[in-house]
Amino acid sequence: MNCIETEEQREECLTRPSVADLAFAGRLEDDVVILGAGGKMGLTLAKRLRRAIDGAGKSTRVIAVSRFHSAEGQQEFRNRGIETVACDLMDPAQVDRLPRAENVIFMAGRKFGSAGAPDETWAANTIVPVHVARHFRGSRIVAFSTGNVYPFVSPLTGGCVETDEPAPRGEYAQSCLGRERIFEYYSRTAGTRCLLFRLNYAVDLRYGVLVDIARQVYGGQPVELSVPAVNVIWQGDANSYAMRSLELCVSPARRLNVTGRETLPVLRIAEFFAARFGRTLQTTGSVGETALLSNAAACRTALGDPEVSAEKLMEWVAGWIERGGAALGKPTKFQVTDGKF
């Protein structure tokens, strides 16, 4: 697809299964439960998985679990043949009533607001995994995590790899490492097959690092350069990797960096959008020396290259903004270097 002009096209591109997705779905032998499905990625992941299963001619159930504050939120899933269960994952009694399944994708977590209520962040990111890991100890679990658990490194390094020692900065990142440790503990002691899905950063045309930078340039606002470079991945590719990572779950737990091929200088991104929009680029701060960067070579070896390149993704973002496409109003805060979100 050369450009995405409508919400319908955006959703189609995010949820259309790849050949690899269809092959994976054909091998699925049991249901898939998606925990925390009400977040930014959950709906499109569930839809893509449902389409892949249908395309493979299987009847496997996809069950979306979230607090679901509204009936409309549940209906969006049900309209696509996805079952829903309302559940507060902080309540162990409610978790114990969830249907068990061979396959679990865990997407629940808390980031923004962490600086103001760190106790809530720690509870969401470490207590919830205990309830989930105990209930689904016989399942294989893809547990969403983040590159924030790594140290800041020079872009010249190519990014951190899975064997690098974690060095989380700030309580959000520390709690994310805590979440990983919980799943690692249950994987080691209960034999739960698990994969820690270290995602860094997914882009949907309505939000993401590229969207943040593009909208700043388009609106004549200065772009902060203290974080010199970023990794990005099209959310559709991240969805594909997430579902297919179920086949990579092992005990003890495996770690997997998930992002695009390129390490993108922030200045280069800003210059692209300035030229694309015909704007005069404004920047602030000096170019920093280190950033949160991940090397996803292991992911590409195991699951193949992402279908959407960074260049195509930037062009999609530019076109979306020029056409007045919707925004979620949820900045990534990728410029934050002290870990306080």
N, C-alpha and C positions, 0 to 999 in steps of 0.2 A: 504494500500500500504506500503510494507516494506521499499522500497527505491524509490527515484525519480532520474532517470538517464538522462532524456532528457528534452528539452524544452516542447515537446509535453506532456510528462507525468506531468510536473510541471503545465502547463495550465489546463490539464484535472483535476488534483486534486484540483486546485484553483476554478474551475468553475463548478464542478459537484454538482448539487443540492442535498441536503439531503432530507430525508423523510419529515422533518418539512418544508423545503423550498417548496416542492411540494404541501403540504397541504395549506401553506400560499398562494401560487400562485393561487390555486384553488378558494380561497376566494376573490381574487382581482377583483374589479368591474370597475376599470378605469385605464387609462394609468399611467405610471411612468416616471417622468422627473428626470434625474440625472444631477445636475449642478456641473461644475468643473470636468467633467468625464475624462479629459485628464491627470489627475495626476496618481500617482503610483498605486492607487487602483481602479480607475474608470473603466478601461477596464475590469478587471476580475470580478468586481461587476456587471457590465452591462451584461456580458456574462453569469454569473451564474443566474442572474434574468431571462434573456431571455430563458435559458435552462429550468428553473423551470416552467415558463409560458407555454412553448411548451410542457413540460412533463405533465402538468396539463390539456392539451387540450384546452387552452384558446388562444384568439387572441389579448390580451392586448398589446398595443404598449409600447416599451421601447425607450425613446428619450434621447440621450446623448448630453449634451450641453457643449461646451468648445470653447476656441478661435481657436483651430485647426489650427496651423501654417502651416500644410501641408495637401495635398489631401490624402496622404498615411495614415495619422493619422485618418482621417474620414473613410477611406476604411476598416481599421481594424474592426471598429464597424459594418459597413454596411455588411461586409462579414458574420456576424453572425445574420443578421436580425434586427439589432439595428439602428434606425433612428438617424441622426445627425443634429444638428443645430449649426452653428458657431455664437458665441456671445461673446462680451466683456461685462462681467457683471458689469464693472465699468460705463458703458454707460446706463443710465436709459431708453433712447429711444430704445436701442436694447433689453433690458430686457422686456420692454412693448410689444414687438412684439413676445415674446416667447409664444408657445402654453400653455394654462393652463391645468392643470391636477389635479386630486384628490390627487395624490401621488408625493411627491418631496423628493429627497435625495440631500442634499446640502453638497458638498465636497470641495468647493472652499476655498482657504486661502493661506496665505504666512507665511513661517517660516524662511528658511535659507536666509541670507542676511539682516535679521532684524536689526542687530547691525549697519550695514553700511547705511541703509536707513529706519529709523524707521517710517518716514512719509508714505512711500509706504506700510509698513506692517500695520499700523493703517488704512489706506484707504482700503486696500484689506480686512481686517478682520472686519471692522465696517461699512464702507459705502456700500459695496456690499450687506451685509445682509439687509440693509434698502431697497434697490431696490428690492431685492428678496422677502422680507417679505410683502412689499406693493403689489407686483404683484400677489403673490400666497397666499394672506391672507385667501382665502377660502379653501386652501388645507390643508393636513396634511404633516408636514415637519419634516424629520429627519435631524437635523443639526449637522454635524461632529464638534466635539470639542476635547479637550485633557485633560489629567490628569495634564498638566502643570498649570492649574488654582489652584491646591491644594498647601498647604504648604508642605515642606519637612518633613518627619516623620521617626521615627525609624522603621526598619523592624519588630520589635517585636509587633508593633501595628496591623499588618495585613493589613495596608494600609488605606487610607482615604475612607470614605463612602459619599454617595451623600448629606447627610445633613451637612457635615462638612463645615465650613466657608472657602471660597476661600482666598488664600494668594499668588497671582501670583508673581513670582520673575522675573523681567526683562520686557522689553517692549513687547516682543513677547507674553509672557504669559498674560500680562495685556491686550493686544489687543484681545486675545482669550476670556478673560472674557468679554471684551466689545462686542464681537460678540454674546456671549450668552445673554448678557443683551438686545441687540437689538431684538433678537428672543423672549425673555421673554416679552419684552414690547408689541410687536405686538400680542403675544399669549394672553396677559392679556387684551389689549384694543380692539383688533379686533376679539378675539375669535378663533384665528388660533390655530389648534391643532399641538403641537410641541413636539419633544423629542430632548434633548441635548445629543449627542452621544459622551461621554468622552472616547476616545480610547487611549490605552496605552500598549504596543507598538506592532504594527502589523509586522509580519515577513513573507516575501517572500524569497525564497532561494537566491535571488539575492541581497537582502538588509535586514536590520533590526539589532537590537541589537545583537542577537545571531551570525549573520553573521559578524558583526564588530569584536566581540571578537574572533570568530573562525579564521578569516583571520589574525588577529594579532598573535595568537598562531601559526598558520600554517607557517606564514612568519618569525617567530622568533622575533617578536616585543613585547615589554613589554605591559602588560595589566594594565590600570589605575584602582586603587582600591578605589579611594576617594568616588565614589558612590558605596555603599556596596551591593545594591540589585536592581533588576529590575522586572517588570512584562512583559510578552510577550504573544502573541496570534498568531496562524497561520492565515494568511490573509484570507484564505478560510472561517474560522470560523467567522472572523470579517465581511466578506461579507455577510454571512448568517444572523448574528445578525443585520446588518444594514438594510437589506431589511425587515426582520420580525419586526423590531422596528417600522415600519409604523403603525402597529396595536396597538402600545403602546402610540401613540401621543395623547396628551390631552391638554386642556386649563384650567388653566395655565400650562406652559410648564413643562415637566418632565425631570429630569436629570438621566442619566444612565451611570454608569461606565462599560466599556467594556474591558476586558482583560482575561488572562488565570486564572486557579485556583491557581497557585503557586506564592509565592514570592521567587524569585531565587537569592541566593547570587552570586555576580559577581565572587568571587573567586572559588566557586563550579563549575560555568559554565566553567571558564578558565581551571580548573583542569580536567574536563571531556574532553575538546578538546585536552589538552596536552596528556592525556592518550590515547585518540582515535587516534591521529596523531603520537604518539611516539615522541613527542617533549619535550624538557626541558622547563618548564614554567618559563617565566620571568614576573615579576610584578614591578610596580612602585607606590610609594605613600603608605600611610597607609590606612587601611580599615576605611572608614568614618562611621559616626553614623546615618546619615539620607539620605533619597532619596525620589524621587517622586514615590509614590506607591499608587495603587488603590485597593480597595476591591470590587470585582465584584459579590458578593453573590446575590445582587438583580437581576442582569442580568441572572444569572444561574437559579434563581427561576422563572423568567418570561419566559425565552427562552430556558432553558435547558443547559446542560454542553457542552463545546466545544468538537468537535469530535477528535481533535488532541492534545495529551498531550505534555507538555514541553519536556519530555524525548524523545518522538518520533520525535519531531521537531528538537531537537539537533542532533539526529542521522541522520535525513534527511539533515541538514545543513552540517554535517561532510562529508557525502557521496558525496554531491554536490560539495564541495570544492575539495575533493580528485580526483574527476573525471574531474576537470577543468571547472566546470560549470560557466556560465557567472555571472558577477557582474555589478550592475548599477553604482557603483562608487559614491554612495550618502550616506556617513556615517550619522548615526542618531545623532551623537554628544551627546549621552546619558550621557557622562562624564561631560557635562557642568553643573555647579552648580550656576553660576551667572546670568543665563537667557539670555546670549548674544549669539545668534546663527548666 
